[in-house]
Amino acid sequence: MRNFKSELAELTAALRTLRFWWVLGLVAVGCLLFSTVIHGILIPQNFYSAGITGLALLLHDFLGGKLSISEIYLLLNIPIFVVGYREFALKFLVASLLGMAIFATTLELMQGIVIPTKDPLLAAILGGVLSGGGTGLYLRFGGSVGGLDIVGSVLKKRFALPIGVTFNFVNFMVLATNALLYELDYALYTGIFIFVFSWTMQRVITGFSQRRSVFIISDHPEEVLENVIRPLDRGATYFLATGTFRNEPKRVIYTVINLFELGRLKAALAETDPEAFVAVQSTEEVIGSRFLTWEDEGFRPERSQPHSSAQIEV
């Protein structure tokens, strides 16, 4: 059972912080960019968007413009927030409601704007970059404008339905309807727009600096640390493990490097211990020592002193 008083206190405290309003400002910038793309590119080119915005564009065409896109967007979100009320904290819901109101307002303000793009392929790419960049900007710092993320989370909690299934179902319906109402070419361009939008949004959220997590299992961990990891000026962490083949204890070396250091690491490891077992994984985002700090990410930790003076070495 949710504690409404504690959630109200949390919301009140958040409203008094600069960060809450700063994130809301980023939401406004992102919504302004997306609304510009909707009225300047998507509607003139007969493209649709993904998610609830795509459904709003679809219904706008189906109803012959009797309701504005912003009105349809608000109507679609009402049942979403009613269902989401039981599943999400009050602070998130209020922030999402404010974001929804901002998006609806920018949709009204940007009506009539013209972006002079004649080539539909270039229009799809430009629209995806602008809207994806704007959306990723506020999502990176926890902003929200409602929509399918709430629906997907509720369905996942109640019916164990993966969030991706919800998004893919809605997006497939949007693309199929786009092809039926206009032509297949328009649906294909819409697919390109959605792809560029998703890619750009993901890059803005996680950053363009891709990292690699490396696990190394070696019978000579000290030599690997000194001859492979240290020359890269990286730290490492030992994990204690047990090999199942000989049932012997092992020390697994874990480190995080950038993409350009991967080749140097493999070359040095091949010389130091050719028998080592290596697993390399893509890591979208790294926050910590020698990488980005919480302040770099726009967060301000409340505590001034860490709980321990020890530093995690990675």
C-alpha positions in Angstrom: 0.0 0.0 0.0 1.5 3.3 -1.1 2.2 6.0 1.5 0.6 9.2 0.1 2.0 11.5 2.8 5.6 10.4 2.2 5.2 10.7 -1.6 3.7 14.2 -1.2 6.6 15.2 1.0 9.0 13.9 -1.7 7.2 15.9 -4.4 7.2 19.0 -2.2 10.9 18.6 -1.6 11.6 18.1 -5.4 9.6 21.2 -6.3 12.0 23.2 -4.2 15.1 22.0 -6.0 16.7 23.7 -8.9 17.2 20.3 -10.6 13.5 19.7 -11.0 12.9 22.9 -12.9 16.1 22.5 -14.9 15.0 19.1 -16.1 11.6 20.6 -16.9 13.4 23.3 -18.9 15.2 20.5 -20.9 11.7 18.9 -21.5 10.6 22.2 -22.9 13.5 22.4 -25.3 13.1 18.7 -26.4 9.3 19.2 -26.9 9.9 22.3 -28.9 12.3 20.5 -31.3 9.9 17.5 -31.6 6.9 19.8 -32.3 8.9 21.6 -34.9 9.7 18.3 -36.6 6.0 17.2 -36.5 4.6 20.4 -38.1 7.6 21.2 -40.3 8.5 17.7 -41.6 6.2 14.8 -40.6 2.8 16.3 -41.5 3.9 17.9 -44.9 5.7 14.7 -45.9 2.9 12.4 -44.7 5.2 10.6 -42.2 4.2 9.3 -38.8 6.1 9.1 -35.6 6.6 6.3 -33.1 4.6 5.7 -29.9 1.7 7.8 -28.7 2.7 10.7 -30.9 2.4 8.4 -33.9 -1.0 7.3 -32.8 -2.0 10.9 -32.4 -0.9 11.7 -36.0 -2.8 8.6 -37.2 -6.0 9.6 -35.5 -5.6 13.2 -36.7 -5.6 12.0 -40.3 -8.4 9.5 -39.6 -10.6 12.1 -38.1 -9.9 14.6 -40.9 -8.4 17.2 -38.7 -11.5 17.7 -36.5 -9.3 17.5 -33.4 -5.8 19.0 -33.2 -2.8 16.7 -32.6 -2.3 18.2 -29.2 -5.9 17.5 -28.2 -5.6 13.9 -29.4 -2.3 13.5 -27.5 -3.9 14.7 -24.3 -6.9 12.4 -24.7 -4.7 9.4 -25.3 -2.7 10.1 -22.2 -5.6 10.5 -19.8 -6.3 6.7 -19.5 -2.5 6.1 -19.4 -2.1 8.3 -16.3 -5.2 6.8 -14.7 -3.6 3.4 -15.0 -0.1 4.6 -14.1 -1.3 6.3 -10.9 -1.2 3.0 -9.0 2.2 2.0 -10.4 4.4 5.1 -10.2 5.5 7.5 -7.5 3.6 10.8 -7.2 6.7 12.8 -8.1 7.2 11.0 -11.4 3.5 11.3 -12.3 3.4 15.1 -11.6 6.6 15.6 -13.6 5.2 13.6 -16.5 1.9 15.5 -16.4 3.9 18.8 -16.6 5.9 17.3 -19.5 2.7 16.3 -21.3 1.3 19.8 -20.8 4.5 21.3 -22.2 4.4 19.0 -25.2 0.8 19.8 -26.0 1.5 23.5 -25.7 4.5 23.4 -28.1 2.4 21.4 -30.5 0.0 24.3 -30.6 2.7 26.9 -30.8 4.6 25.3 -33.7 1.6 25.0 -36.0 2.3 26.5 -39.4 6.1 26.3 -39.2 7.9 25.4 -42.4 11.1 23.5 -42.9 12.0 23.7 -46.6 13.0 20.0 -47.2 12.0 18.6 -50.6 13.8 15.2 -50.6 11.8 12.8 -48.4 14.8 10.8 -47.4 16.7 13.8 -46.2 13.6 15.0 -44.5 13.3 11.7 -42.6 17.0 11.8 -41.5 16.8 15.5 -40.5 13.6 14.9 -38.6 15.0 11.9 -36.8 18.2 13.7 -35.7 16.3 16.8 -34.4 13.5 15.0 -32.6 15.7 12.2 -31.3 18.3 14.7 -30.0 15.6 16.7 -28.3 13.9 13.6 -26.7 17.3 12.1 -25.6 18.2 15.5 -24.0 15.5 15.3 -21.4 15.4 11.5 -21.1 19.0 11.5 -20.1 18.2 13.4 -17.0 15.0 11.7 -16.0 12.4 13.8 -17.8 9.2 12.4 -19.1 6.1 13.5 -21.2 4.0 10.4 -20.5 3.2 8.0 -23.3 4.2 4.4 -24.0 6.9 4.2 -21.4 4.2 4.3 -18.7 2.0 1.7 -20.6 4.9 -0.6 -21.2 6.0 -0.5 -17.5 2.5 -1.2 -16.3 2.0 -4.2 -18.7 5.4 -5.5 -17.7 4.6 -5.4 -14.0 1.1 -6.9 -14.3 1.4 -9.4 -17.1 5.2 -9.9 -17.4 5.0 -8.5 -21.0 8.4 -7.2 -22.1 8.3 -3.4 -22.7 9.8 -3.9 -26.2 6.7 -5.9 -27.3 4.4 -3.0 -26.4 6.6 -0.5 -28.4 7.0 -2.8 -31.4 3.2 -3.6 -31.5 2.3 0.1 -31.5 5.0 1.1 -34.0 4.0 -1.8 -36.4 0.4 -0.6 -36.3 1.5 2.9 -37.1 3.7 1.8 -40.0 1.0 -0.5 -41.4 -1.6 2.3 -41.2 0.8 4.7 -42.8 1.2 2.3 -45.8 -2.6 1.8 -46.1 -3.6 5.5 -45.9 -0.9 6.7 -48.3 1.7 4.5 -50.1 4.3 2.0 -49.1 7.0 4.5 -49.8 5.7 6.8 -47.1 5.7 3.9 -44.6 9.3 3.1 -45.5 10.4 6.7 -45.0 8.5 6.7 -41.7 10.5 3.6 -40.7 13.7 5.5 -41.6 12.6 8.4 -39.5 11.9 6.1 -36.5 15.2 4.4 -36.9 17.2 7.6 -37.0 15.1 9.0 -34.1 15.8 6.0 -32.0 19.5 5.9 -32.8 20.0 9.6 -32.1 18.0 9.4 -28.9 20.1 6.5 -27.7 23.4 8.3 -28.5 22.3 11.4 -26.7 21.2 9.4 -23.6 24.3 7.3 -23.4 26.9 9.5 -25.1 29.0 8.9 -28.1 32.0 7.7 -26.1 31.6 3.9 -26.3 33.3 1.9 -23.6 34.3 -1.8 -23.4 34.0 -3.9 -20.2 36.8 -6.6 -20.2 36.9 -9.8 -18.2 40.2 -11.6 -18.2 40.8 -15.1 -16.6 44.4 -15.9 -16.3 46.8 -18.1 -14.3 49.1 -15.1 -14.0 46.8 -12.2 -12.9 49.6 -10.1 -11.4 51.6 -10.2 -14.7 48.5 -9.3 -16.7 47.8 -6.4 -14.3 51.3 -5.0 -14.6 52.0 -5.7 -18.3 48.5 -5.2 -19.8 46.3 -3.0 -17.6 48.9 -0.6 -16.0 50.4 0.6 -19.4 46.9 1.7 -20.4 46.7 3.8 -17.3 43.6 1.9 -16.2 42.6 0.4 -12.9 41.2 -3.1 -12.4 39.2 -5.1 -10.0 39.7 -8.7 -8.9 36.7 -11.1 -8.7 37.2 -14.3 -6.9 35.9 -17.3 -8.9 36.2 -21.0 -9.2 36.9 -22.8 -12.5 34.6 -25.8 -13.1 37.1 -27.8 -15.2 39.8 -28.2 -12.5 37.7 -26.8 -9.6 40.5 -24.4 -8.8 40.2 -20.8 -7.4 40.7 -18.0 -9.9 41.1 -14.3 -9.8 39.1 -12.7 -12.6 40.4 -9.3 -13.7 37.7 -6.7 -14.6 38.5 -3.4 -16.2 36.8 -0.8 -18.4 38.6 0.8 -21.4 37.6 2.8 -24.4 37.3 1.4 -27.9 40.7 2.7 -29.0 42.5 0.9 -26.2 41.0 -2.5 -27.0 43.6 -3.3 -29.7 46.5 -2.4 -27.4 45.1 -4.5 -24.6 44.7 -7.6 -26.8 48.2 -7.2 -28.3 49.8 -6.9 -24.8 47.7 -9.8 -23.4 48.8 -12.0 -26.3 52.4 -11.4 -25.4 51.9 -11.7 -21.6 49.6 -14.7 -21.4 48.4 -16.3 -24.6 46.4 -18.9 -22.6 44.2 -16.2 -21.0 40.5 -16.3 -21.5 39.0 -12.9 -22.4 35.4 -11.7 -22.7 34.7 -8.2 -24.1 31.3 -6.5 -23.7 29.9 -3.2 -25.0 29.2 -0.8 -22.2 26.8 2.1 -23.0 27.7 4.3 -20.1 30.3 4.5 -17.3 30.2 6.8 -14.3 33.0 6.7 -11.8 36.7 7.2 -11.3 38.7 8.1 -14.5 35.5 8.4 -16.5 32.5 10.7 -16.1 31.5 11.9 -12.7 28.0 12.4 -11.4 28.4 16.1 -11.8 29.4 15.6 -15.5 26.1 13.8 -15.9 24.1 16.7 -14.4 23.5 15.1 -11.0 24.4 16.7 -7.7 24.8 14.1 -4.9 23.3 15.4 -1.7 25.9 13.9 0.6 29.2 15.9 0.8 31.2 13.1 2.2 31.4 9.5 0.9 30.6 6.7 3.3 34.2 5.3 2.9 37.5 6.9 2.0 38.3 3.8 -0.1 38.1 4.3 -3.9 36.8 1.6 -6.2 39.5 0.9 -8.7 38.3 0.1 -12.2 
